[in-house]
């Protein structure tokens, strides 16, 4: 029997991170959203407070589950700030999945000092989002170097990343079998940053366009050491999404929970005097049902993370939790905006409106809701050829 009841050490870890979200993130959330920038002092503070030495010790060896606990609390504080934190970030999953021990030691060493370093994953292209097999960025072997040409869009932390794990095709005629992951360090000639996107939500989180023009990297920057099959590169891309979709799901849960709690607070403290009793009871019933759905989404995410920790294939579960949480966060934030509409303008209502803007992308990135349903269907019915 799987039991997702948190141990005392896991609860202490969660409480510690929650205090960080409350004291370091919430106070600057609206300002960072308005200015579309994050002060460097925040990054230094978070790097110190979230360092392994500062975090409470957890007895259970469940790396992915622990990551879910951490990221829900950080997203509760502010999702944009949480996605902008220093570290290897989205560069880590493909490096762990496809990098040789030597490559992992070499590239992860960059993040071992006391400075601020970021990582990024370059997968999405203009016109090519969820259809990874249609990738147009190319990598051609020229002697001892790979030459990369192409364009990547919507890259989180792309402009500040010290390492960009870039997916490109070595032969377009091979389709998905031609896709490979490459490590492109910051400052490599031929790699330049295009525009920084102006977004509706997650405005403080940097989202960049990356342009590769005859970008040359050493031959050994190809991540293909763990598996030599023809589909290794495509599997690395899909494996990366299997690893990151629960993360997207738990961030959505964090935002949904924040919206739910703020709405409950508003109903308790600010619902106008004389508000019809029946309407108030309807609101309370809606919020009770919403809380149940938030817990359901959380358990879906935890199950996908537990499977990853147990080295059980979780493609279906990763898509299930991402699809459900992505829809739920829209439902929760929409309800929060609607219910608090009669109130006066306040910081709480500004946060609710911000969360509503932040929520939409969780139904889109790391694969749209439609793509998640396709993945789920293919896993449920493997005998049927679902395109």
C-alpha positions, 0 to 999 in steps of 0.5 A: 500500500502506498502511503503519502502521509508526510513524515515528521521530517518531510513536514518540517522541510515543507514548513521551512520552505513555506516560511521562505515563500511567505517572507522572501517571495510574497512581499516582492511578488507584485512589484516584480510582476509590474517591473518584469525583473527580479532584484539580484539580492533575491537570488543571493538570499534564496541560494543561501536559504535553499542550500543543502546546508540550510534545508532541514534534513529529511530521512526518506530518500525520495528526491522527486517527492521532496522536489514536489514539496519544495516547489509547491510551497515556492509556487504558493509564494510566487510561481514566476520567482520560483521558475527563475531561481538559480541552478541547473533547472531544466538542463538537469533532466536530459543531462542526468538521463543521457550524459555520461558520468564524465559529462555530468561531472564536467557540466554539473561542476559549474553549479558547485561554486558559490556564484549564481548560475542558471541552466536552460532547456531549448526545445520549442521552436517557432511553429514547433511546440508539442510536435517535437518530431517536427524540429527544424534546428540542425546539428551537422558534424564538421570534424571535431565540432558540431555546427548548430543552426536554428531558432528556439522560442520561449526558453525559460532563463534562456538569456541568463543560462550558463548551459543550454541543453539544445535539441536539434536534428542530425538528419531531418529525413530520420524524423524523431530518430534524428533528434539529439541533445547538445550542451551549448555553454553561454558565450559560445560563438554563434549563440545569441539571445533574440528578444525577451518575451513580454508575457501576460503571466509569469512576467518576472520570469525571463523567457527568451528567444535563442538564435543559433547561427553556425554555432560550433561546439565540441564533438563531446558536447553531444549527450548520447552516452547512456543509450546508443539506439537510434531513438535515444535523442527522442527518448531523451526529449520525452524523458525530460518532459516526463521529469518536468511535467510533474514539476509543472503540475505541482507549481499549478497546484501551488498557485491553485492553493494560493488562490483558494486560500486567498479567496477563503480569507476574503470571504471570511474578512471582506464579503460585503455586509448583507450579502445573501445567505444562500449565495454565501453558502453556494460560495462555501460549497464551491470552495469546499469542492475546490479544495478536494480537487486541489488535494486530488491534483497534489496526490496525482503529482506525488504519485508520478514523483514516487514512481520516478523515485522508484524507477517506474515508468511514469509517462502516463502518470506525468501527463495525467497530473500535468493535464489535471493540475493545468485545468484545475489552476485555471478553474481555481483562479477563475473562481477566485477572480469571480468571487472576490469581484465585489470587493475593494481594490486591495493587495489580495485582489491584485494577487488574485488577478496576477495568479489568474494571469499566471495560470494559463501557461500551465495548460500550455507549456511542457505539452498542451492539454490535448497532447497530454490526453494523447499521451495518456490514451497511447499508454492506456491503449497500446494496441491501438495505433493512436496518431 
